[in-house]
Amino acid sequence: MRIAVFPGSFDPITKAHCELIERGLGLFDQIIVAVGVNASKKGLLAREERLQLIRDVFPAKAEKVLVQSFTGLTVDFCKQVGAHYILRGIRNTQDFEFENAIAQNNKLLAPEIETYFLVSQAGMGHISSSIVRDVLQHGGDISSMVPATIIPYLKGKI
C-alpha cells in the first residue's frame, strides 16, 4: 500500500490543503494528514479541534484520508505509520526553497522516504492558514478559502 504523510499545522485546514489531498489520492492509496505543532505560529484552534475539523471535511473518505497528530520529526512519524512518502504543497518559489531544504534533510535522515511536491492549482496559491486566521479575525469573508463545512465553527472562534 502506498501511504503518504501530509504534515502541517492545518490551523485551519484550507481549500488549498483539501485540493492537495484530493490530488494526492490519485498518487497514493492512503494519505495520513499529520497535524503537528509549530511553536513559531500563533494558533487559533487546539490540536483536537483541528483533527476533528479535518475529519469533518473528509467523512466519505475516512478509509483513505486518516487524520492523526504527531510530535517530533516527520520522518520518524512516517516510520511509525509505515509511510514511504511525504506529500507537500508548493505555492511559490519561497515555498520551494523552504520545502526543498527540508526534503533534502529528510532524505539524509531517512533515505527510504521520498518527498513529493505538488504545485498549487491555479487560484489556490494565495491561500494559507495564516491569511485565513487574519481575515477571520478582522471580520472578512473566508468562504473562498476554507471548506464550507468548517465556516460556522471558525466564526464561533472569533
TIRO-2110 file (N, C-alpha, C; in Angstrom, 1 decimal):
// TIRO-2110
0.9, -1.2, 0.0, N, 1, A
0.0, 0.0, 0.0, CA, 1, A
0.9, 1.2, 0.0, C, 1, A
0.6, 2.2, -0.9, N, 2, A
1.3, 3.4, -0.9, CA, 2, A
0.7, 4.4, 0.0, C, 2, A
1.4, 4.7, 1.2, N, 3, A
0.9, 5.6, 2.2, CA, 3, A
1.8, 6.8, 2.2, C, 3, A
1.1, 8.0, 2.2, N, 4, A
1.8, 9.3, 2.3, CA, 4, A
1.4, 10.0, 3.5, C, 4, A
2.3, 10.7, 4.1, N, 5, A
2.0, 11.6, 5.2, CA, 5, A
2.0, 13.0, 4.7, C, 5, A
1.0, 13.8, 5.0, N, 6, A
0.8, 15.2, 4.6, CA, 6, A
0.9, 16.0, 5.9, C, 6, A
2.1, 16.4, 6.3, N, 7, A
2.3, 17.1, 7.6, CA, 7, A
2.0, 18.6, 7.5, C, 7, A
1.5, 19.1, 8.6, N, 8, A
1.3, 20.6, 8.7, CA, 8, A
0.6, 20.9, 10.0, C, 8, A
0.4, 22.2, 10.2, N, 9, A
-0.4, 22.6, 11.4, CA, 9, A
-1.9, 22.7, 11.1, C, 9, A
-2.3, 22.9, 9.9, N, 10, A
-3.7, 22.9, 9.5, CA, 10, A
-4.6, 23.7, 10.5, C, 10, A
-4.2, 25.0, 10.7, N, 11, A
-4.8, 25.8, 11.7, CA, 11, A
-5.4, 27.1, 11.0, C, 11, A
-6.5, 27.0, 10.3, N, 12, A
-7.3, 25.8, 10.0, CA, 12, A
-6.9, 25.2, 8.7, C, 12, A
-7.6, 24.0, 8.4, N, 13, A
-7.4, 23.4, 7.0, CA, 13, A
-8.1, 24.4, 6.0, C, 13, A
-7.4, 24.5, 4.9, N, 14, A
-7.9, 25.4, 3.8, CA, 14, A
-8.4, 24.6, 2.6, C, 14, A
-9.0, 25.3, 1.7, N, 15, A
-9.3, 24.7, 0.4, CA, 15, A
-8.1, 24.3, -0.4, C, 15, A
-7.0, 25.0, -0.2, N, 16, A
-5.7, 24.6, -0.8, CA, 16, A
-5.2, 23.3, -0.3, C, 16, A
-5.3, 23.1, 1.0, N, 17, A
-4.9, 21.8, 1.6, CA, 17, A
-5.8, 20.7, 1.1, C, 17, A
-7.1, 20.9, 1.0, N, 18, A
-8.1, 19.9, 0.5, CA, 18, A
-7.8, 19.5, -0.9, C, 18, A
-7.5, 20.5, -1.7, N, 19, A
-7.2, 20.3, -3.1, CA, 19, A
-5.9, 19.4, -3.3, C, 19, A
-4.9, 19.7, -2.4, N, 20, A
-3.7, 18.8, -2.5, CA, 20, A
-4.0, 17.4, -2.0, C, 20, A
-4.8, 17.2, -1.0, N, 21, A
-5.2, 15.9, -0.5, CA, 21, A
-5.9, 15.2, -1.6, C, 21, A
-6.9, 15.8, -2.3, N, 22, A
-7.7, 15.2, -3.3, CA, 22, A
-6.8, 14.7, -4.5, C, 22, A
-5.9, 15.6, -4.9, N, 23, A
-4.9, 15.2, -6.0, CA, 23, A
-4.0, 14.2, -5.5, C, 23, A
-3.6, 14.2, -4.2, N, 24, A
-2.7, 13.2, -3.7, CA, 24, A
-3.3, 11.8, -3.7, C, 24, A
-4.6, 11.7, -3.6, N, 25, A
-5.3, 10.4, -3.6, CA, 25, A
-5.2, 9.7, -4.9, C, 25, A
-4.8, 10.5, -6.0, N, 26, A
-4.6, 9.9, -7.3, CA, 26, A
-3.2, 9.3, -7.3, C, 26, A
-2.3, 9.6, -6.4, N, 27, A
-0.9, 9.1, -6.4, CA, 27, A
-0.8, 8.0, -5.3, C, 27, A
-1.5, 8.2, -4.2, N, 28, A
-1.3, 7.3, -3.0, CA, 28, A
-2.6, 6.6, -2.7, C, 28, A
-2.5, 5.4, -2.1, N, 29, A
-3.6, 4.6, -1.6, CA, 29, A
-4.3, 5.3, -0.4, C, 29, A
-3.4, 5.9, 0.4, N, 30, A
-3.9, 6.4, 1.7, CA, 30, A
-3.0, 7.6, 2.0, C, 30, A
-3.7, 8.7, 2.5, N, 31, A
-2.9, 9.9, 3.0, CA, 31, A
-3.2, 10.1, 4.5, C, 31, A
-2.2, 10.2, 5.2, N, 32, A
-2.3, 10.5, 6.7, CA, 32, A
-2.1, 12.0, 6.8, C, 32, A
-3.1, 12.7, 7.2, N, 33, A
-3.0, 14.1, 7.4, CA, 33, A
-2.4, 14.2, 8.9, C, 33, A
-1.2, 14.6, 9.0, N, 34, A
-0.4, 14.6, 10.2, CA, 34, A
-0.4, 16.0, 10.8, C, 34, A
-1.2, 16.2, 11.9, N, 35, A
-1.3, 17.5, 12.5, CA, 35, A
-0.2, 17.6, 13.6, C, 35, A
0.7, 18.5, 13.3, N, 36, A
1.8, 18.8, 14.2, CA, 36, A
1.7, 20.1, 14.9, C, 36, A
2.6, 20.4, 15.7, N, 37, A
2.7, 21.7, 16.4, CA, 37, A
3.8, 22.5, 15.9, C, 37, A
3.5, 23.7, 15.5, N, 38, A
4.6, 24.7, 15.1, CA, 38, A
4.6, 25.8, 16.1, C, 38, A
5.7, 25.7, 17.0, N, 39, A
5.8, 26.7, 18.1, CA, 39, A
5.9, 28.1, 17.6, C, 39, A
6.4, 28.3, 16.3, N, 40, A
6.6, 29.7, 15.8, CA, 40, A
5.3, 30.3, 15.3, C, 40, A
4.2, 29.5, 15.3, N, 41, A
2.9, 30.1, 14.8, CA, 41, A
1.9, 30.2, 16.0, C, 41, A
1.2, 31.4, 16.0, N, 42, A
0.2, 31.6, 17.0, CA, 42, A
-1.1, 30.9, 16.5, C, 42, A
-1.6, 30.0, 17.3, N, 43, A
-2.7, 29.2, 16.9, CA, 43, A
-4.0, 29.8, 17.2, C, 43, A
-5.0, 29.3, 16.3, N, 44, A
-6.4, 29.7, 16.5, CA, 44, A
-7.1, 28.5, 17.2, C, 44, A
-6.8, 27.3, 16.7, N, 45, A
-7.5, 26.1, 17.1, CA, 45, A
-6.6, 25.2, 17.9, C, 45, A
-7.2, 24.5, 18.9, N, 46, A
-6.5, 23.5, 19.7, CA, 46, A
-6.3, 22.3, 18.7, C, 46, A
-5.3, 21.5, 19.0, N, 47, A
-5.0, 20.4, 18.1, CA, 47, A
-6.2, 19.4, 17.9, C, 47, A
-6.9, 19.1, 19.0, N, 48, A
-8.0, 18.2, 18.9, CA, 48, A
-9.1, 18.8, 18.0, C, 48, A
-9.3, 20.2, 18.0, N, 49, A
-10.2, 20.8, 17.1, CA, 49, A
-9.8, 20.7, 15.7, C, 49, A
-8.5, 20.9, 15.4, N, 50, A
-8.0, 20.7, 14.1, CA, 50, A
-8.2, 19.3, 13.5, C, 50, A
-7.9, 18.3, 14.4, N, 51, A
-8.1, 16.9, 14.0, CA, 51, A
-9.6, 16.7, 13.6, C, 51, A
-10.5, 17.1, 14.4, N, 52, A
-11.9, 16.9, 14.2, CA, 52, A
-12.4, 17.7, 12.9, C, 52, A
-12.0, 18.9, 12.7, N, 53, A
-12.4, 19.7, 11.6, CA, 53, A
-11.9, 19.0, 10.3, C, 53, A
-10.7, 18.5, 10.3, N, 54, A
-10.2, 17.8, 9.1, CA, 54, A
-11.1, 16.5, 8.8, C, 54, A
-11.4, 15.8, 9.9, N, 55, A
-12.2, 14.6, 9.7, CA, 55, A
-13.6, 15.0, 9.2, C, 55, A
-14.1, 16.1, 9.6, N, 56, A
-15.4, 16.6, 9.2, CA, 56, A
-15.4, 16.9, 7.7, C, 56, A
-14.3, 17.3, 7.2, N, 57, A
-14.2, 17.7, 5.7, CA, 57, A
-14.1, 16.5, 4.8, C, 57, A
-13.6, 15.4, 5.3, N, 58, A
-13.5, 14.1, 4.5, CA, 58, A
-14.2, 12.9, 5.1, C, 58, A
-15.5, 13.1, 5.4, N, 59, A
-16.2, 11.9, 6.0, CA, 59, A
-16.4, 10.7, 5.1, C, 59, A
-16.5, 11.0, 3.8, N, 60, A
-16.8, 9.9, 2.9, CA, 60, A
-15.5, 9.2, 2.5, C, 60, A
-14.4, 9.8, 2.9, N, 61, A
-13.1, 9.2, 2.5, CA, 61, A
-12.3, 8.8, 3.8, C, 61, A
-13.0, 8.4, 4.8, N, 62, A
-12.3, 8.1, 6.1, CA, 62, A
-11.3, 7.0, 6.1, C, 62, A
-11.5, 6.1, 5.1, N, 63, A
-10.5, 5.0, 5.0, CA, 63, A
-9.3, 5.4, 4.2, C, 63, A
-9.4, 6.4, 3.4, N, 64, A
-8.3, 6.9, 2.5, CA, 64, A
-7.6, 8.1, 3.1, C, 64, A
-8.3, 8.9, 3.8, N, 65, A
-7.7, 10.1, 4.5, CA, 65, A
-7.8, 9.9, 6.0, C, 65, A
-6.7, 9.5, 6.6, N, 66, A
-6.6, 9.4, 8.0, CA, 66, A
-6.1, 10.7, 8.6, C, 66, A
-6.5, 11.0, 9.8, N, 67, A
-6.1, 12.2, 10.5, CA, 67, A
-5.5, 11.8, 11.8, C, 67, A
-4.2, 12.2, 12.1, N, 68, A
-3.5, 11.9, 13.3, CA, 68, A
-2.7, 13.1, 13.7, C, 68, A
-2.4, 13.1, 15.0, N, 69, A
-1.5, 14.1, 15.5, CA, 69, A
-0.1, 13.5, 15.7, C, 69, A
0.9, 14.4, 15.6, N, 70, A
2.3, 13.8, 15.9, CA, 70, A
3.1, 15.0, 16.5, C, 70, A
4.2, 14.5, 17.1, N, 71, A
5.3, 15.4, 17.5, CA, 71, A
6.6, 14.8, 17.1, C, 71, A
7.6, 15.7, 17.0, N, 72, A
8.9, 15.2, 16.6, CA, 72, A
9.1, 15.3, 15.1, C, 72, A
10.0, 14.5, 14.6, N, 73, A
10.4, 14.6, 13.2, CA, 73, A
9.4, 13.9, 12.3, C, 73, A
9.1, 14.5, 11.2, N, 74, A
8.1, 13.9, 10.2, CA, 74, A
8.6, 12.5, 9.8, C, 74, A
9.9, 12.4, 9.5, N, 75, A
10.4, 11.1, 9.0, CA, 75, A
10.2, 10.0, 10.1, C, 75, A
10.3, 10.3, 11.4, N, 76, A
10.1, 9.4, 12.4, CA, 76, A
8.6, 9.0, 12.5, C, 76, A
7.8, 9.9, 12.3, N, 77, A
6.3, 9.6, 12.2, CA, 77, A
6.0, 8.7, 11.0, C, 77, A
6.6, 9.0, 9.9, N, 78, A
6.4, 8.2, 8.7, CA, 78, A
6.8, 6.7, 9.0, C, 78, A
7.9, 6.5, 9.7, N, 79, A
8.4, 5.2, 10.0, CA, 79, A
7.4, 4.5, 10.9, C, 79, A
6.8, 5.3, 11.9, N, 80, A
5.8, 4.7, 12.9, CA, 80, A
4.6, 4.2, 12.2, C, 80, A
4.1, 4.9, 11.1, N, 81, A
2.9, 4.6, 10.5, CA, 81, A
3.1, 3.8, 9.2, C, 81, A
4.3, 3.5, 8.8, N, 82, A
4.6, 2.7, 7.6, CA, 82, A
4.5, 3.5, 6.3, C, 82, A
4.7, 4.8, 6.4, N, 83, A
4.6, 5.6, 5.1, CA, 83, A
6.0, 5.7, 4.5, C, 83, A
6.0, 5.6, 3.2, N, 84, A
7.3, 5.8, 2.5, CA, 84, A
7.3, 7.1, 1.7, C, 84, A
6.3, 7.9, 1.9, N, 85, A
6.2, 9.2, 1.1, CA, 85, A
5.7, 10.3, 2.0, C, 85, A
6.2, 11.5, 1.7, N, 86, A
5.7, 12.7, 2.3, CA, 86, A
5.2, 13.6, 1.2, C, 86, A
4.0, 14.1, 1.4, N, 87, A
3.3, 15.0, 0.5, CA, 87, A
3.4, 16.4, 1.0, C, 87, A
3.9, 17.3, 0.1, N, 88, A
4.0, 18.7, 0.4, CA, 88, A
3.5, 19.6, -0.7, C, 88, A
2.9, 20.7, -0.4, N, 89, A
2.4, 21.6, -1.4, CA, 89, A
3.4, 22.8, -1.6, C, 89, A
3.4, 23.2, -2.8, N, 90, A
4.3, 24.4, -3.2, CA, 90, A
3.4, 25.5, -3.8, C, 90, A
3.4, 26.7, -3.2, N, 91, A
2.7, 27.8, -3.7, CA, 91, A
3.5, 28.7, -4.5, C, 91, A
4.8, 28.9, -4.2, N, 92, A
5.6, 29.9, -4.8, CA, 92, A
7.1, 29.5, -4.6, C, 92, A
8.0, 30.3, -5.2, N, 93, A
9.4, 30.0, -5.1, CA, 93, A
9.9, 29.9, -3.7, C, 93, A
9.4, 30.8, -2.8, N, 94, A
9.8, 30.8, -1.4, CA, 94, A
9.4, 29.4, -0.7, C, 94, A
8.2, 28.9, -1.0, N, 95, A
7.8, 27.6, -0.5, CA, 95, A
8.8, 26.5, -1.0, C, 95, A
9.2, 26.6, -2.3, N, 96, A
10.1, 25.6, -2.9, CA, 96, A
11.4, 25.6, -2.1, C, 96, A
12.0, 26.8, -1.9, N, 97, A
13.3, 26.9, -1.3, CA, 97, A
13.2, 26.3, 0.1, C, 97, A
12.2, 26.6, 0.9, N, 98, A
12.0, 26.1, 2.2, CA, 98, A
11.7, 24.6, 2.2, C, 98, A
10.8, 24.1, 1.4, N, 99, A
10.4, 22.7, 1.4, CA, 99, A
11.6, 21.9, 0.8, C, 99, A
12.3, 22.4, -0.2, N, 100, A
13.4, 21.7, -0.7, CA, 100, A
14.5, 21.4, 0.4, C, 100, A
14.8, 22.4, 1.2, N, 101, A
15.8, 22.2, 2.2, CA, 101, A
15.3, 21.1, 3.2, C, 101, A
14.1, 21.2, 3.6, N, 102, A
13.5, 20.2, 4.5, CA, 102, A
13.6, 18.8, 3.9, C, 102, A
13.2, 18.7, 2.6, N, 103, A
13.2, 17.4, 1.9, CA, 103, A
14.6, 16.8, 1.8, C, 103, A
15.6, 17.7, 1.5, N, 104, A
16.9, 17.2, 1.4, CA, 104, A
17.4, 16.6, 2.8, C, 104, A
17.1, 17.3, 3.9, N, 105, A
17.5, 16.9, 5.2, CA, 105, A
16.7, 15.6, 5.6, C, 105, A
15.4, 15.5, 5.2, N, 106, A
14.7, 14.3, 5.5, CA, 106, A
15.3, 13.1, 4.7, C, 106, A
15.8, 13.3, 3.5, N, 107, A
16.4, 12.3, 2.7, CA, 107, A
17.7, 11.8, 3.4, C, 107, A
18.4, 12.7, 4.0, N, 108, A
19.6, 12.2, 4.8, CA, 108, A
19.2, 11.4, 6.0, C, 108, A
18.2, 11.8, 6.7, N, 109, A
17.7, 11.1, 7.9, CA, 109, A
17.0, 9.8, 7.6, C, 109, A
16.3, 9.8, 6.5, N, 110, A
15.6, 8.5, 6.1, CA, 110, A
15.6, 8.4, 4.6, C, 110, A
16.6, 7.8, 4.1, N, 111, A
16.7, 7.6, 2.6, CA, 111, A
15.6, 6.9, 1.9, C, 111, A
14.9, 6.1, 2.7, N, 112, A
13.8, 5.2, 2.2, CA, 112, A
12.5, 6.0, 2.0, C, 112, A
12.5, 7.3, 2.5, N, 113, A
11.2, 8.1, 2.4, CA, 113, A
11.4, 9.1, 1.3, C, 113, A
10.5, 9.2, 0.4, N, 114, A
10.5, 10.2, -0.7, CA, 114, A
9.5, 11.3, -0.4, C, 114, A
9.9, 12.5, -0.8, N, 115, A
9.0, 13.7, -0.7, CA, 115, A
8.5, 14.0, -2.1, C, 115, A
7.2, 14.1, -2.1, N, 116, A
6.5, 14.5, -3.4, CA, 116, A
6.0, 15.9, -3.2, C, 116, A
6.3, 16.8, -4.1, N, 117, A
5.8, 18.2, -4.1, CA, 117, A
4.7, 18.3, -5.2, C, 117, A
3.6, 18.9, -4.8, N, 118, A
2.5, 19.2, -5.7, CA, 118, A
2.4, 20.7, -5.7, C, 118, A
2.4, 21.3, -6.9, N, 119, A
2.3, 22.7, -7.1, CA, 119, A
0.8, 23.1, -6.9, C, 119, A
0.6, 24.2, -6.2, N, 120, A
-0.8, 24.6, -6.0, CA, 120, A
-1.5, 24.8, -7.4, C, 120, A
-2.8, 24.4, -7.4, N, 121, A
-3.6, 24.6, -8.5, CA, 121, A
-3.9, 26.1, -8.7, C, 121, A
-4.1, 26.5, -9.9, N, 122, A
-4.4, 28.0, -10.2, CA, 122, A
-5.5, 28.4, -9.3, C, 122, A
-5.3, 29.6, -8.7, N, 123, A
-6.3, 30.2, -7.8, CA, 123, A
-6.2, 29.7, -6.4, C, 123, A
-5.3, 28.9, -6.1, N, 124, A
-5.1, 28.4, -4.7, CA, 124, A
-3.8, 28.9, -4.1, C, 124, A
-2.9, 29.4, -4.8, N, 125, A
-1.6, 29.7, -4.3, CA, 125, A
-1.5, 30.8, -3.3, C, 125, A
-2.6, 31.6, -3.2, N, 126, A
-2.6, 32.7, -2.3, CA, 126, A
-3.1, 32.3, -0.9, C, 126, A
-3.7, 31.1, -0.8, N, 127, A
-4.3, 30.7, 0.4, CA, 127, A
-3.4, 30.1, 1.4, C, 127, A
-3.4, 30.6, 2.6, N, 128, A
-2.6, 30.0, 3.7, CA, 128, A
-3.5, 30.0, 5.0, C, 128, A
-3.2, 29.2, 5.9, N, 129, A
-3.9, 29.2, 7.2, CA, 129, A
-3.7, 30.5, 7.9, C, 129, A
-2.5, 31.1, 7.8, N, 130, A
-2.2, 32.4, 8.4, CA, 130, A
-3.1, 33.5, 7.9, C, 130, A
-3.2, 33.5, 6.6, N, 131, A
-4.1, 34.5, 5.9, CA, 131, A
-5.5, 34.3, 6.4, C, 131, A
-6.0, 33.0, 6.4, N, 132, A
-7.4, 32.7, 6.8, CA, 132, A
-7.6, 33.3, 8.2, C, 132, A
-6.6, 33.0, 9.1, N, 133, A
-6.8, 33.5, 10.5, CA, 133, A
-6.9, 35.0, 10.6, C, 133, A
-6.0, 35.7, 9.8, N, 134, A
-6.0, 37.1, 9.8, CA, 134, A
-7.3, 37.7, 9.2, C, 134, A
-7.8, 37.2, 8.1, N, 135, A
-9.1, 37.6, 7.5, CA, 135, A
-10.2, 37.4, 8.5, C, 135, A
-10.2, 36.2, 9.1, N, 136, A
-11.3, 35.8, 10.0, CA, 136, A
-11.3, 36.8, 11.2, C, 136, A
-10.1, 37.0, 11.8, N, 137, A
-10.1, 37.9, 13.0, CA, 137, A
-10.4, 39.4, 12.7, C, 137, A
-10.4, 39.7, 11.4, N, 138, A
-10.8, 41.1, 11.1, CA, 138, A
-12.2, 41.1, 10.4, C, 138, A
-12.9, 40.1, 10.6, N, 139, A
-14.3, 40.0, 10.1, CA, 139, A
-14.5, 39.9, 8.6, C, 139, A
-13.5, 39.5, 7.9, N, 140, A
-13.6, 39.3, 6.4, CA, 140, A
-14.2, 38.0, 6.0, C, 140, A
-14.5, 37.9, 4.8, N, 141, A
-15.2, 36.7, 4.2, CA, 141, A
-14.1, 35.6, 3.9, C, 141, A
-14.2, 34.5, 4.5, N, 142, A
-13.3, 33.4, 4.3, CA, 142, A
-13.9, 32.2, 3.5, C, 142, A
-15.0, 32.4, 2.9, N, 143, A
-15.7, 31.4, 2.2, CA, 143, A
-15.0, 30.9, 1.0, C, 143, A
-14.1, 31.7, 0.4, N, 144, A
-13.4, 31.2, -0.8, CA, 144, A
-12.1, 30.5, -0.4, C, 144, A
-11.8, 30.5, 0.9, N, 145, A
-10.5, 30.0, 1.4, CA, 145, A
-10.6, 28.7, 2.2, C, 145, A
-11.7, 28.4, 2.8, N, 146, A
-11.9, 27.2, 3.6, CA, 146, A
-13.1, 26.4, 3.2, C, 146, A
-13.1, 25.1, 3.5, N, 147, A
-14.3, 24.3, 3.2, CA, 147, A
-15.5, 24.8, 3.9, C, 147, A
-16.7, 24.8, 3.2, N, 148, A
-17.9, 25.4, 3.8, CA, 148, A
-18.3, 24.7, 5.1, C, 148, A
-18.0, 23.4, 5.2, N, 149, A
-18.4, 22.7, 6.4, CA, 149, A
-17.8, 23.2, 7.7, C, 149, A
-16.6, 23.9, 7.6, N, 150, A
-16.0, 24.4, 8.8, CA, 150, A
-16.2, 25.9, 9.1, C, 150, A
-16.8, 26.6, 8.2, N, 151, A
-17.0, 28.0, 8.4, CA, 151, A
-17.8, 28.4, 9.7, C, 151, A
-18.9, 27.7, 9.9, N, 152, A
-19.7, 28.0, 11.2, CA, 152, A
-18.8, 27.8, 12.4, C, 152, A
-18.0, 26.8, 12.4, N, 153, A
-17.2, 26.6, 13.6, CA, 153, A
-16.1, 27.6, 13.8, C, 153, A
-15.5, 28.0, 12.7, N, 154, A
-14.5, 29.1, 12.7, CA, 154, A
-15.0, 30.4, 13.1, C, 154, A
-16.2, 30.7, 12.7, N, 155, A
-16.8, 32.0, 13.0, CA, 155, A
-17.1, 32.1, 14.5, C, 155, A
-17.3, 30.9, 15.1, N, 156, A
-17.5, 30.9, 16.6, CA, 156, A
-16.2, 31.1, 17.4, C, 156, A
-15.1, 31.1, 16.7, N, 157, A
-13.8, 31.2, 17.4, CA, 157, A
-13.3, 32.7, 17.5, C, 157, A
-14.0, 33.6, 16.8, N, 158, A
-13.5, 35.0, 16.9, CA, 158, A
-14.2, 35.8, 18.0, C, 158, A
END
